Amino acid sequence: MGGVVLVHGLYHQAGHFGAVAAGLRRVGVEVVVPELHRGSLREDTRVVQEAVDGFGVAPVVVGHSYGGSVITGVRGAGHLVYLAAFVLDAGESAAGWGGGSAALREAVVAVGEEGATRGGGGATNRGGGATRLRPELAAGVLYGDCPAPLARRAVGLLREQGPGCGRGVPERQGWRTTPSTYVVCARDRAIDPGVQRRMAARCGEVREWPTGHSPFVGRPELVVGLVREVLAGLGERR
């Protein structure tokens, strides 16, 4: 049925896409969810490129939030899906677009200011420009429309983020030559839906969902359904 690469955003990890990955695998889709946090946009793009190259046919590549910056620089995708994500042009960065909302910025705290914390990957980081999200604020900003048990689990998976990734500029703009779909999350409190709509204009197709920033947590069936639809269309074009 084809393959899919799911690319998470800042502070997130592969486990946040767990319900979507499981739903796709149940219907026979091969799924890879790379772990980012490699230190820079260039390195995050490299690890996703390796995942794309591992498929025999061009996969669907889904990027959430900062993950859009990553998938923009990837070669060989069959279709790009931007989920409340950054669609960057030459010379642009996520930070240049304003990054996140005021509510999201308020949730960010420098690790060095509060002593050592432990990220989802298990490695202790004592500052060095790393940041994390305050759990009590992250819940509302990222998962405010999700059922409480799912939101708590998602907050528990959040990890530290190294500096600089949001200022990275993709080396190429895959959306110019690869079919693409943008999903605007109309109730998003992390990235303004108006900003999303402006970036969405660069994509070949635009959808709008009445969700917050993280439908892969609260409404995974929406993401699974869209990916299956894109896969079916990709199969018809081959």
C-alpha positions, 0 to 999 in steps of 0.5 A: 500500500506504500510507505509513510515517513512521519516527522515530529516537531520541536520538543516532540519525539516519535512516540507522539505519532504512536496512534497514527503509526499504529493505525496505518500499520493496521491497514498494511502501510509501512511507517517510519518515524525518525527521531529528530533532535540531531542538533540542527535543521541540516542534521534533522533533514539528513536523518529524514532523508535516510528514512525516505531513501530506505523505501523502494518507492517514493513515500508520503512524508508528513511534517508537523510544525517544525517538521515542515521545515525538515520535509521541505529540504527532503528529496525523493518524496512522493507527496508532502503533507504539512500538518500545521507546519512551516512551508519555507521558501528560499532563505526563510526559517521558522523563526523568521515567520514568527516561530510560535504564538505568544502562548507557546513562547511563554511556555518555553523555559531555558534549561540552564535557568532551572538546573538539569532536567531529563529529556524524553530520550534519557540524556541529561542536559545542563543548559548550553542553550537548551530549552523545554516546555513548562508542562502546565502551560504546554498542555493547553497550548499544544493539546488543549482540545485533546482528551485529558488522558491523551494530553497528559501522556503527550506532555509526559513525552515532551523532551528538551530542545537544543538551540538553533533548529528553528533558525535553520534554512532548508537547502531546497524547497521540495514543495515546488516540485513535489505534490503537497497538501497543507492541513490548517488546524483552525483552533491552533494555539501554538502557530496562528491559523492565519500564518498557516493559511499564508504558508498553505497557499504554497501547497497544491491542496489545502484542508482545514480541520477544527482542531488544535495544534496536535490532531495526531494526539486527539484525532489520530483518525483524521491523520490516518484517513488523510494519509490513506487518501494521499497514498491511494492517489499516489498509487493511481499516479504511478 
